[in-house]
Amino acid sequence: MPVSLQTVGRAWVVGDNIPSDQMVKSHRVFLPMEEIVRHVLEDAHPGFAPGVRVGDVLVAGRHFGQSSGRAIATKAIKATGVGCVVAESFARTFYRNAFEIGLPILEIPHVRECVSDGDRVSVDIVAGSLTNERTGAVIDGRPTDPFLLEMLRGGGLIPIAARLAGESS
């Protein structure tokens, strides 16, 4: 399923160095996704899982998704319905996992200096920018590689691979 590369919603702000183990705790990884989603980031932002709505934006600090690189973490965040994750920087494994499953992400240095929890923000992944609708501030991020944008447009790596396999047979 294609992914939207623009979103508008509430900002949910978390800190630096949030590990994938804190996004989805180890004792929950084998539960059904609808149960996992009810506990995403429960320690880092207790209000996130019960309050997040489709199109909202998760805003994080430096090195978001560090440690084990648990793929279930990106899947669970996507399953919450967030339109994208914007962080000052991502752990490399989390970064790649996000594109592979079709979770839009964007790196914007110092983004937490311009966004507060609860602000209404709009994000354009292609332009690489976030606009804080409350303050009017526009913050530019690092451009996303065109190949990764195509991966997002196609819904992630698996749908693209399936399509290519079908075309070549």
TITORVEX-17160 format. One record per residue: residue number from 0; chain; x, y, z of N, C-alpha, C in turn. Coordinates in nm, 4 decimals, decimal comma, padded with zeros to 6 digits. Example, Ala and Ser with C-alpha at 12.3 -4.5 7.8 and 13.67 -1.06 7.14 Angstrom:
% TITORVEX-17160
+-----+---+----------+----------+----------+----------+----------+----------+----------+----------+----------+
:   k : c :      nc1 :      nc2 :      nc3 :     cac1 :     cac2 :     cac3 :      cc1 :      cc2 :      cc3 :
+-----+---+----------+----------+----------+----------+----------+----------+----------+----------+----------+
:   0 : A :  01,3190 : -00,5690 :  00,7800 :  01,2300 : -00,4500 :  00,7800 :  01,3200 : -00,3300 :  00,7800 :
:   1 : A :  01,2850 : -00,2250 :  00,7080 :  01,3670 : -00,1060 :  00,7140 :  01,2900 :  00,0030 :  00,7870 :
+-----+---+----------+----------+----------+----------+----------+----------+----------+----------+----------+
This chain:
% TITORVEX-17160
+-----+---+----------+----------+----------+----------+----------+----------+----------+----------+----------+
:   k : c :      nc1 :      nc2 :      nc3 :     cac1 :     cac2 :     cac3 :      cc1 :      cc2 :      cc3 :
+-----+---+----------+----------+----------+----------+----------+----------+----------+----------+----------+
:   0 : A :  00,0848 : -00,1178 :  00,0000 :  00,0000 :  00,0000 :  00,0000 :  00,0897 :  00,1245 :  00,0000 :
:   1 : A :  00,0693 :  00,2166 : -00,0933 :  00,1498 :  00,3382 : -00,0967 :  00,1363 :  00,4186 :  00,0321 :
:   2 : A :  00,2404 :  00,4909 :  00,0628 :  00,2497 :  00,5690 :  00,1859 :  00,2419 :  00,7170 :  00,1508 :
:   3 : A :  00,1721 :  00,7945 :  00,2339 :  00,1673 :  00,9386 :  00,2139 :  00,2991 :  01,0005 :  00,2595 :
:   4 : A :  00,3497 :  01,0917 :  00,1808 :  00,4758 :  01,1575 :  00,2146 :  00,4522 :  01,2968 :  00,2725 :
:   5 : A :  00,3273 :  01,3270 :  00,3056 :  00,2915 :  01,4498 :  00,3751 :  00,1912 :  01,4145 :  00,4841 :
:   6 : A :  00,2034 :  01,4787 :  00,5978 :  00,1103 :  01,4526 :  00,7064 :  00,0953 :  01,5763 :  00,7935 :
:   7 : A : -00,0200 :  01,5869 :  00,8568 : -00,0470 :  01,6945 :  00,9517 : -00,1091 :  01,6306 :  01,0750 :
:   8 : A : -00,0576 :  01,6651 :  01,1920 : -00,1136 :  01,6094 :  01,3136 : -00,0454 :  01,6633 :  01,4373 :
:   9 : A : -00,0817 :  01,6046 :  01,5485 : -00,0262 :  01,6423 :  01,6782 :  00,1168 :  01,5895 :  01,6905 :
:  10 : A :  00,2037 :  01,6693 :  01,7500 :  00,3408 :  01,6262 :  01,7793 :  00,3448 :  01,5558 :  01,9144 :
:  11 : A :  00,4067 :  01,4398 :  01,9172 :  00,4324 :  01,3636 :  02,0391 :  00,5833 :  01,3636 :  02,0572 :
:  12 : A :  00,6334 :  01,4349 :  02,1556 :  00,7775 :  01,4565 :  02,1694 :  00,8372 :  01,3648 :  02,2763 :
:  13 : A :  00,9443 :  01,2960 :  02,2372 :  01,0209 :  01,2121 :  02,3297 :  01,1670 :  01,2559 :  02,3248 :
:  14 : A :  01,2488 :  01,1997 :  02,4125 :  01,3864 :  01,2451 :  02,4293 :  01,4900 :  01,1788 :  02,3411 :
:  15 : A :  01,6133 :  01,1860 :  02,3878 :  01,7284 :  01,1284 :  02,3189 :  01,7444 :  00,9809 :  02,3565 :
:  16 : A :  01,8131 :  00,9088 :  02,2690 :  01,8580 :  00,7723 :  02,2969 :  01,7461 :  00,6773 :  02,3377 :
:  17 : A :  01,6336 :  00,6844 :  02,2690 :  01,5230 :  00,5923 :  02,2959 :  01,5545 :  00,4613 :  02,2223 :
:  18 : A :  01,5792 :  00,3534 :  02,2970 :  01,6119 :  00,2268 :  02,2310 :  01,4876 :  00,1561 :  02,1782 :
:  19 : A :  01,5078 :  00,0718 :  02,0797 :  01,3955 : -00,0059 :  02,0260 :  01,3343 : -00,0937 :  02,1345 :
:  20 : A :  01,4144 : -00,1352 :  02,2323 :  01,3627 : -00,2153 :  02,3441 :  01,2642 : -00,1366 :  02,4300 :
:  21 : A :  01,2747 : -00,0045 :  02,4289 :  01,1809 :  00,0771 :  02,5057 :  01,0561 :  00,1097 :  02,4227 :
:  22 : A :  01,0668 :  00,0993 :  02,2922 :  00,9493 :  00,1201 :  02,2064 :  00,8527 :  00,0040 :  02,2225 :
:  23 : A :  00,9084 : -00,1163 :  02,2197 :  00,8314 : -00,2390 :  02,2415 :  00,9135 : -00,3256 :  02,3354 :
:  24 : A :  00,8626 : -00,3449 :  02,4547 :  00,9352 : -00,4238 :  02,5544 :  00,9394 : -00,5715 :  02,5152 :
:  25 : A :  01,0472 : -00,6372 :  02,5556 :  01,0718 : -00,7755 :  02,5137 :  00,9585 : -00,8705 :  02,5493 :
:  26 : A :  00,8916 : -00,8509 :  02,6603 :  00,7850 : -00,9437 :  02,6979 :  00,6575 : -00,9244 :  02,6151 :
:  27 : A :  00,6575 : -00,8270 :  02,5246 :  00,5393 : -00,8032 :  02,4409 :  00,5607 : -00,8403 :  02,2941 :
:  28 : A :  00,6834 : -00,8730 :  02,2537 :  00,7123 : -00,8879 :  02,1108 :  00,6348 : -00,9992 :  02,0412 :
:  29 : A :  00,5873 : -01,0980 :  02,1137 :  00,5147 : -01,2075 :  02,0501 :  00,3630 : -01,1941 :  02,0626 :
:  30 : A :  00,3184 : -01,0836 :  02,1180 :  00,1746 : -01,0591 :  02,1285 :  00,1195 : -01,0154 :  01,9931 :
:  31 : A : -00,0107 : -01,0244 :  01,9731 : -00,0696 : -00,9716 :  01,8494 : -00,0433 : -00,8201 :  01,8399 :
:  32 : A : -00,0279 : -00,7711 :  01,7183 :  00,0060 : -00,6303 :  01,6979 : -00,0958 : -00,5377 :  01,7631 :
:  33 : A : -00,2236 : -00,5715 :  01,7608 : -00,3234 : -00,4833 :  01,8221 : -00,3008 : -00,4685 :  01,9725 :
:  34 : A : -00,2393 : -00,5671 :  02,0354 : -00,2043 : -00,5561 :  02,1772 : -00,0734 : -00,4779 :  02,1949 :
:  35 : A :  00,0246 : -00,5052 :  02,1115 :  00,1537 : -00,4345 :  02,1185 :  00,1312 : -00,2846 :  02,1061 :
:  36 : A :  00,0478 : -00,2435 :  02,0112 :  00,0230 : -00,1018 :  01,9833 : -00,0256 : -00,0278 :  02,1076 :
:  37 : A : -00,0960 : -00,0950 :  02,1938 : -00,1475 : -00,0298 :  02,3151 : -00,0385 :  00,0009 :  02,4171 :
:  38 : A :  00,0841 : -00,0431 :  02,3906 :  00,1939 : -00,0248 :  02,4855 :  00,3165 :  00,0444 :  02,4249 :
:  39 : A :  00,3088 :  00,0883 :  02,3008 :  00,4236 :  00,1514 :  02,2357 :  00,4679 :  00,2745 :  02,3142 :
:  40 : A :  00,5955 :  00,2813 :  02,3444 :  00,6591 :  00,3949 :  02,4136 :  00,5966 :  00,4235 :  02,5505 :
:  41 : A :  00,5434 :  00,3230 :  02,6157 :  00,4705 :  00,3460 :  02,7404 :  00,5548 :  00,4086 :  02,8507 :
:  42 : A :  00,6852 :  00,3875 :  02,8514 :  00,7701 :  00,4507 :  02,9522 :  00,8207 :  00,5875 :  02,9053 :
:  43 : A :  00,8544 :  00,5989 :  02,7787 :  00,9093 :  00,7242 :  02,7259 :  00,8036 :  00,8336 :  02,7163 :
:  44 : A :  00,6793 :  00,7947 :  02,6855 :  00,5685 :  00,8910 :  02,6758 :  00,4397 :  00,8160 :  02,7071 :
:  45 : A :  00,4028 :  00,8073 :  02,8356 :  00,2865 :  00,7270 :  02,8753 :  00,1562 :  00,7627 :  02,8040 :
:  46 : A :  00,1397 :  00,8840 :  02,7587 :  00,0165 :  00,9226 :  02,6911 :  00,0128 :  00,8893 :  02,5438 :
:  47 : A :  00,1263 :  00,8489 :  02,4873 :  00,1344 :  00,8265 :  02,3429 :  00,0381 :  00,7179 :  02,2940 :
:  48 : A :  00,0554 :  00,5966 :  02,3421 : -00,0250 :  00,4849 :  02,2898 : -00,1758 :  00,5076 :  02,3048 :
:  49 : A : -00,2232 :  00,5545 :  02,4199 : -00,3682 :  00,5744 :  02,4293 : -00,4188 :  00,6977 :  02,3541 :
:  50 : A : -00,3310 :  00,7932 :  02,3233 : -00,3775 :  00,9176 :  02,2638 : -00,3442 :  00,9406 :  02,1186 :
:  51 : A : -00,2488 :  00,8654 :  02,0625 : -00,2047 :  00,8896 :  01,9254 : -00,3190 :  00,8658 :  01,8271 :
:  52 : A : -00,3220 :  00,9480 :  01,7230 : -00,4233 :  00,9391 :  01,6180 : -00,3550 :  00,9279 :  01,4820 :
:  53 : A : -00,4265 :  00,8760 :  01,3861 : -00,3733 :  00,8622 :  01,2507 : -00,3261 :  00,9985 :  01,2004 :
:  54 : A : -00,2050 :  01,0010 :  01,1483 : -00,1477 :  01,1236 :  01,0942 : -00,0633 :  01,2019 :  01,1920 :
:  55 : A : -00,0677 :  01,1682 :  01,3207 :  00,0153 :  01,2381 :  01,4187 :  00,1633 :  01,2168 :  01,3873 :
:  56 : A :  00,2473 :  01,2969 :  01,4526 :  00,3906 :  01,2953 :  01,4248 :  00,4663 :  01,2682 :  01,5535 :
:  57 : A :  00,5480 :  01,1648 :  01,5514 :  00,6355 :  01,1345 :  01,6640 :  00,7643 :  01,2122 :  01,6432 :
:  58 : A :  00,8000 :  01,2971 :  01,7406 :  00,9196 :  01,3806 :  01,7317 :  01,0166 :  01,3336 :  01,8396 :
:  59 : A :  01,1392 :  01,3034 :  01,7990 :  01,2368 :  01,2476 :  01,8919 :  01,3697 :  01,3218 :  01,8846 :
:  60 : A :  01,4514 :  01,2941 :  01,9823 :  01,5837 :  01,3548 :  01,9898 :  01,6870 :  01,2782 :  01,9097 :
:  61 : A :  01,8062 :  01,2735 :  01,9654 :  01,9187 :  01,2089 :  01,8984 :  01,9147 :  01,0572 :  01,9175 :
:  62 : A :  01,9617 :  00,9889 :  01,8141 :  01,9844 :  00,8440 :  01,8144 :  01,8579 :  00,7650 :  01,8491 :
:  63 : A :  01,7474 :  00,8030 :  01,7883 :  01,6205 :  00,7333 :  01,8105 :  01,6302 :  00,5928 :  01,7520 :
:  64 : A :  01,5928 :  00,4923 :  01,8314 :  01,5922 :  00,3536 :  01,7856 :  01,7215 :  00,2799 :  01,8079 :
:  65 : A :  01,8030 :  00,3256 :  01,9000 :  01,9320 :  00,2607 :  01,9260 :  01,9145 :  00,1221 :  01,9859 :
:  66 : A :  02,0167 :  00,0498 :  01,9977 :  02,0355 : -00,0805 :  02,0625 :  02,0019 : -00,1955 :  01,9708 :
:  67 : A :  01,9093 : -00,2813 :  02,0082 :  01,8947 : -00,4109 :  01,9420 :  01,8497 : -00,4042 :  01,7965 :
:  68 : A :  01,7921 : -00,2956 :  01,7550 :  01,7444 : -00,2874 :  01,6168 :  01,6246 : -00,3774 :  01,5912 :
:  69 : A :  01,5470 : -00,4011 :  01,6933 :  01,4288 : -00,4864 :  01,6844 :  01,3348 : -00,4362 :  01,5749 :
:  70 : A :  01,3139 : -00,5155 :  01,4723 :  01,2266 : -00,4747 :  01,3613 :  01,0826 : -00,4536 :  01,4069 :
:  71 : A :  01,0410 : -00,5220 :  01,5117 :  00,9039 : -00,5063 :  01,5612 :  00,8787 : -00,3630 :  01,6075 :
:  72 : A :  00,9832 : -00,2926 :  01,6483 :  00,9663 : -00,1545 :  01,6953 :  00,9144 : -00,0648 :  01,5831 :
:  73 : A :  00,9738 : -00,0722 :  01,4652 :  00,9261 :  00,0115 :  01,3542 :  00,7856 : -00,0301 :  01,3119 :
:  74 : A :  00,7595 : -00,1603 :  01,3112 :  00,6263 : -00,2086 :  01,2733 :  00,5207 : -00,1608 :  01,3726 :
:  75 : A :  00,5537 : -00,1630 :  01,5001 :  00,4572 : -00,1199 :  01,6022 :  00,4311 :  00,0297 :  01,5930 :
:  76 : A :  00,5354 :  00,1080 :  01,5702 :  00,5157 :  00,2529 :  01,5557 :  00,4283 :  00,2808 :  01,4338 :
:  77 : A :  00,4556 :  00,2131 :  01,3235 :  00,3727 :  00,2319 :  01,2042 :  00,2274 :  00,1925 :  01,2330 :
:  78 : A :  00,2092 :  00,0848 :  01,3075 :  00,0741 :  00,0367 :  01,3385 : -00,0050 :  00,1334 :  01,4267 :
:  79 : A :  00,0627 :  00,2248 :  01,4964 : -00,0105 :  00,3246 :  01,5751 : -00,0841 :  00,4233 :  01,4856 :
:  80 : A : -00,0421 :  00,4318 :  01,3588 : -00,1052 :  00,5239 :  01,2655 : -00,0313 :  00,6552 :  01,2474 :
:  81 : A :  00,0831 :  00,6734 :  01,3131 :  00,1547 :  00,7994 :  01,2957 :  00,1842 :  00,8218 :  01,1478 :
:  82 : A :  00,1806 :  00,9492 :  01,1086 :  00,2117 :  00,9837 :  00,9704 :  00,3590 :  00,9765 :  00,9411 :
:  83 : A :  00,4407 :  01,0021 :  01,0430 :  00,5855 :  00,9915 :  01,0280 :  00,6527 :  01,0081 :  01,1637 :
:  84 : A :  00,7818 :  00,9787 :  01,1632 :  00,8671 :  01,0026 :  01,2789 :  00,9736 :  01,1017 :  01,2347 :
:  85 : A :  00,9878 :  01,2080 :  01,3112 :  01,0922 :  01,3074 :  01,2855 :  01,1850 :  01,3041 :  01,4055 :
:  86 : A :  01,3143 :  01,2900 :  01,3802 :  01,4105 :  01,2858 :  01,4898 :  01,5351 :  01,3651 :  01,4526 :
:  87 : A :  01,6083 :  01,4052 :  01,5549 :  01,7344 :  01,4745 :  01,5308 :  01,8315 :  01,3804 :  01,4609 :
:  88 : A :  01,8297 :  01,2529 :  01,4984 :  01,9046 :  01,1490 :  01,4278 :  01,8468 :  01,0133 :  01,4661 :
:  89 : A :  01,8683 :  00,9159 :  01,3782 :  01,8196 :  00,7801 :  01,3997 :  01,9365 :  00,6843 :  01,4071 :
:  90 : A :  01,9198 :  00,5793 :  01,4852 :  02,0139 :  00,4679 :  01,4785 :  02,0013 :  00,4096 :  01,3377 :
:  91 : A :  02,1122 :  00,3687 :  01,2805 :  02,1124 :  00,3250 :  01,1405 :  02,0199 :  00,2071 :  01,1135 :
:  92 : A :  02,0148 :  00,1090 :  01,2032 :  01,9280 : -00,0072 :  01,1806 :  01,7817 :  00,0351 :  01,1831 :
:  93 : A :  01,7445 :  00,1196 :  01,2773 :  01,6068 :  00,1689 :  01,2829 :  01,5748 :  00,2461 :  01,1549 :
:  94 : A :  01,6675 :  00,3300 :  01,1119 :  01,6496 :  00,4114 :  00,9915 :  01,6158 :  00,3230 :  00,8716 :
:  95 : A :  01,6965 :  00,2210 :  00,8515 :  01,6750 :  00,1333 :  00,7366 :  01,5472 :  00,0515 :  00,7524 :
:  96 : A :  01,5229 : -00,0009 :  00,8731 :  01,4003 : -00,0782 :  00,8963 :  01,2766 :  00,0047 :  00,8647 :
:  97 : A :  01,2785 :  00,1324 :  00,9003 :  01,1619 :  00,2182 :  00,8759 :  01,1295 :  00,2260 :  00,7273 :
:  98 : A :  01,2284 :  00,2500 :  00,6452 :  01,2029 :  00,2586 :  00,5011 :  01,1588 :  00,1243 :  00,4454 :
:  99 : A :  01,2177 :  00,0163 :  00,4944 :  01,1835 : -00,1159 :  00,4432 :  01,0379 : -00,1535 :  00,4698 :
: 100 : A :  00,9806 : -00,1047 :  00,5795 :  00,8393 : -00,1377 :  00,6065 :  00,7444 : -00,0256 :  00,5646 :
: 101 : A :  00,7985 :  00,0845 :  00,5121 :  00,7129 :  00,1934 :  00,4662 :  00,6716 :  00,2910 :  00,5747 :
: 102 : A :  00,7571 :  00,3093 :  00,6768 :  00,7316 :  00,4087 :  00,7812 :  00,8083 :  00,5356 :  00,7457 :
: 103 : A :  00,7399 :  00,6443 :  00,7087 :  00,8101 :  00,7671 :  00,6745 :  00,8848 :  00,8244 :  00,7952 :
: 104 : A :  01,0102 :  00,8578 :  00,7741 :  01,0923 :  00,9205 :  00,8776 :  01,1715 :  01,0336 :  00,8150 :
: 105 : A :  01,2121 :  01,1270 :  00,8989 :  01,2873 :  01,2430 :  00,8523 :  01,3814 :  01,2884 :  00,9620 :
: 106 : A :  01,5070 :  01,3138 :  00,9250 :  01,6029 :  01,3679 :  01,0209 :  01,6069 :  01,5201 :  01,0096 :
: 107 : A :  01,5852 :  01,5864 :  01,1235 :  01,5939 :  01,7321 :  01,1309 :  01,6725 :  01,7664 :  01,2575 :
: 108 : A :  01,7973 :  01,8105 :  01,2403 :  01,8752 :  01,8487 :  01,3585 :  01,8037 :  01,9567 :  01,4395 :
: 109 : A :  01,8077 :  01,9443 :  01,5695 :  01,7525 :  02,0426 :  01,6639 :  01,6002 :  02,0589 :  01,6547 :
: 110 : A :  01,5304 :  01,9610 :  01,6017 :  01,3855 :  01,9732 :  01,5846 :  01,3142 :  01,9959 :  01,7174 :
: 111 : A :  01,3644 :  01,9366 :  01,8257 :  01,2944 :  01,9520 :  01,9536 :  01,3042 :  02,0939 :  02,0089 :
: 112 : A :  01,3934 :  02,1743 :  01,9562 :  01,4008 :  02,3150 :  01,9985 :  01,2855 :  02,3961 :  01,9405 :
: 113 : A :  01,2199 :  02,3429 :  01,8376 :  01,1154 :  02,4170 :  01,7663 :  00,9771 :  02,3560 :  01,7790 :
: 114 : A :  00,9675 :  02,2418 :  01,8454 :  00,8393 :  02,1724 :  01,8567 :  00,8176 :  02,1315 :  02,0014 :
: 115 : A :  00,7000 :  02,1591 :  02,0527 :  00,6615 :  02,1163 :  02,1872 :  00,5561 :  02,0069 :  02,1773 :
: 116 : A :  00,5512 :  01,9229 :  02,2791 :  00,4518 :  01,8181 :  02,2847 :  00,3127 :  01,8800 :  02,2698 :
: 117 : A :  00,2349 :  01,8259 :  02,1775 :  00,0987 :  01,8743 :  02,1556 :  00,0850 :  01,9764 :  02,0440 :
: 118 : A :  00,1954 :  02,0342 :  01,9959 :  00,1867 :  02,1282 :  01,8836 :  00,1299 :  02,0582 :  01,7611 :
: 119 : A :  00,0569 :  02,1326 :  01,6802 :  00,0108 :  02,0810 :  01,5514 :  00,1216 :  02,1098 :  01,4500 :
: 120 : A :  00,1651 :  02,0043 :  01,3820 :  00,2752 :  02,0177 :  01,2868 :  00,2363 :  01,9544 :  01,1536 :
: 121 : A :  00,2986 :  02,0041 :  01,0486 :  00,2855 :  01,9395 :  00,9181 :  00,4254 :  01,9029 :  00,8704 :
: 122 : A :  00,4351 :  01,7877 :  00,8075 :  00,5641 :  01,7367 :  00,7617 :  00,5531 :  01,7002 :  00,6153 :
: 123 : A :  00,6522 :  01,7423 :  00,5391 :  00,6637 :  01,7057 :  00,3984 :  00,7952 :  01,6287 :  00,3840 :
: 124 : A :  00,7852 :  01,4978 :  00,3681 :  00,9046 :  01,4133 :  00,3609 :  00,9867 :  01,4453 :  00,2365 :
: 125 : A :  00,9222 :  01,4685 :  00,1226 :  00,9952 :  01,4974 : -00,0011 :  01,0725 :  01,6283 :  00,0116 :
: 126 : A :  01,0074 :  01,7321 :  00,0615 :  01,0749 :  01,8612 :  00,0798 :  01,1732 :  01,8563 :  00,1963 :
: 127 : A :  01,1540 :  01,7602 :  00,2860 :  01,2430 :  01,7482 :  00,4017 :  01,2192 :  01,8566 :  00,5045 :
: 128 : A :  01,0912 :  01,8914 :  00,5256 :  01,0637 :  02,0019 :  00,6171 :  00,9488 :  01,9717 :  00,7118 :
: 129 : A :  00,9503 :  02,0403 :  00,8246 :  00,8444 :  02,0363 :  00,9241 :  00,8011 :  02,1794 :  00,9501 :
: 130 : A :  00,6703 :  02,2018 :  00,9550 :  00,6157 :  02,3328 :  00,9890 :  00,5391 :  02,3199 :  01,1192 :
: 131 : A :  00,5736 :  02,4027 :  01,2162 :  00,5001 :  02,4078 :  01,3411 :  00,3841 :  02,5033 :  01,3174 :
: 132 : A :  00,2626 :  02,4497 :  01,3112 :  00,1446 :  02,5301 :  01,2803 :  00,1146 :  02,6311 :  01,3911 :
: 133 : A :  00,1565 :  02,6010 :  01,5142 :  00,1320 :  02,6927 :  01,6266 :  00,2201 :  02,8168 :  01,6158 :
: 134 : A :  00,3483 :  02,7971 :  01,5844 :  00,4425 :  02,9094 :  01,5836 :  00,4716 :  02,9641 :  01,4444 :
: 135 : A :  00,4420 :  02,8846 :  01,3423 :  00,4748 :  02,9246 :  01,2059 :  00,6167 :  02,8909 :  01,1654 :
: 136 : A :  00,6956 :  02,8354 :  01,2558 :  00,8347 :  02,8010 :  01,2246 :  00,8399 :  02,6880 :  01,1226 :
: 137 : A :  00,9272 :  02,7056 :  01,0239 :  00,9538 :  02,6018 :  00,9246 :  01,0970 :  02,5552 :  00,9464 :
: 138 : A :  01,1137 :  02,4238 :  00,9628 :  01,2446 :  02,3671 :  00,9933 :  01,2806 :  02,2702 :  00,8822 :
: 139 : A :  01,3970 :  02,2907 :  00,8216 :  01,4413 :  02,2029 :  00,7139 :  01,5303 :  02,0929 :  00,7686 :
: 140 : A :  01,5127 :  01,9746 :  00,7116 :  01,5918 :  01,8593 :  00,7522 :  01,6876 :  01,8153 :  00,6442 :
: 141 : A :  01,7434 :  01,6978 :  00,6674 :  01,8352 :  01,6381 :  00,5703 :  01,7534 :  01,5742 :  00,4580 :
: 142 : A :  01,7895 :  01,5995 :  00,3334 :  01,7153 :  01,5382 :  00,2220 :  01,7219 :  01,3854 :  00,2299 :
: 143 : A :  01,6117 :  01,3222 :  00,1933 :  01,6050 :  01,1771 :  00,1909 :  01,6489 :  01,1284 :  00,0536 :
: 144 : A :  01,7289 :  01,0251 :  00,0518 :  01,7781 :  00,9656 : -00,0720 :  01,6596 :  00,9309 : -00,1634 :
: 145 : A :  01,6683 :  00,9636 : -00,2925 :  01,5574 :  00,9358 : -00,3849 :  01,5155 :  00,7879 : -00,3874 :
: 146 : A :  01,6102 :  00,6959 : -00,3745 :  01,5758 :  00,5540 : -00,3710 :  01,4873 :  00,5223 : -00,2511 :
: 147 : A :  01,5200 :  00,5805 : -00,1359 :  01,4402 :  00,5564 : -00,0157 :  01,3017 :  00,6192 : -00,0285 :
: 148 : A :  01,2925 :  00,7342 : -00,0948 :  01,1610 :  00,7940 : -00,1204 :  01,0765 :  00,7024 : -00,2078 :
: 149 : A :  01,1377 :  00,6419 : -00,3082 :  01,0643 :  00,5485 : -00,3940 :  01,0200 :  00,4261 : -00,3149 :
: 150 : A :  01,1043 :  00,3831 : -00,2216 :  01,0670 :  00,2711 : -00,1365 :  00,9432 :  00,3072 : -00,0554 :
: 151 : A :  00,9400 :  00,4292 :  00,0005 :  00,8219 :  00,4733 :  00,0754 :  00,6993 :  00,4823 : -00,0143 :
: 152 : A :  00,7171 :  00,5429 : -00,1310 :  00,6036 :  00,5569 : -00,2239 :  00,5416 :  00,4220 : -00,2579 :
: 153 : A :  00,6253 :  00,3190 : -00,2622 :  00,5778 :  00,1854 : -00,2941 :  00,5246 :  00,1090 : -00,1746 :
: 154 : A :  00,5296 :  00,1697 : -00,0554 :  00,4798 :  00,1036 :  00,0647 :  00,5839 :  00,0243 :  00,1407 :
: 155 : A :  00,7092 :  00,0313 :  00,0981 :  00,8169 : -00,0414 :  00,1648 :  00,8859 : -00,1356 :  00,0678 :
: 156 : A :  00,9892 : -00,2014 :  00,1145 :  01,0703 : -00,2884 :  00,0306 :  00,9953 : -00,4137 : -00,0144 :
: 157 : A :  00,9196 : -00,4756 :  00,0738 :  00,8531 : -00,6015 :  00,0393 :  00,7500 : -00,5822 : -00,0724 :
: 158 : A :  00,6627 : -00,4791 : -00,0645 :  00,5699 : -00,4600 : -00,1772 :  00,6417 : -00,4299 : -00,3100 :
: 159 : A :  00,7516 : -00,3558 : -00,3020 :  00,8266 : -00,3250 : -00,4240 :  00,8880 : -00,4526 : -00,4805 :
: 160 : A :  00,9487 : -00,5336 : -00,3920 :  01,0113 : -00,6589 : -00,4371 :  00,9065 : -00,7513 : -00,4991 :
: 161 : A :  00,7897 : -00,7602 : -00,4397 :  00,6835 : -00,8447 : -00,4927 :  00,6395 : -00,7961 : -00,6307 :
: 162 : A :  00,6274 : -00,6645 : -00,6432 :  00,5875 : -00,6071 : -00,7730 :  00,6926 : -00,6365 : -00,8791 :
: 163 : A :  00,8189 : -00,6174 : -00,8444 :  00,9274 : -00,6433 : -00,9394 :  00,9334 : -00,7903 : -00,9770 :
: 164 : A :  00,9133 : -00,8781 : -00,8817 :  00,9139 : -01,0221 : -00,9103 :  00,8015 : -01,0570 : -01,0074 :
: 165 : A :  00,6860 : -00,9947 : -00,9893 :  00,5719 : -01,0197 : -01,0775 :  00,5975 : -00,9671 : -01,2181 :
: 166 : A :  00,6679 : -00,8554 : -01,2279 :  00,6981 : -00,7959 : -01,3581 :  00,7996 : -00,8777 : -01,4338 :
: 167 : A :  00,8919 : -00,9434 : -01,3626 :  00,9981 : -01,0141 : -01,4315 :  00,9593 : -01,1561 : -01,4696 :
: 168 : A :  00,8454 : -01,2047 : -01,4184 :  00,8085 : -01,3435 : -01,4511 :  00,7186 : -01,3514 : -01,5710 :
+-----+---+----------+----------+----------+----------+----------+----------+----------+----------+----------+
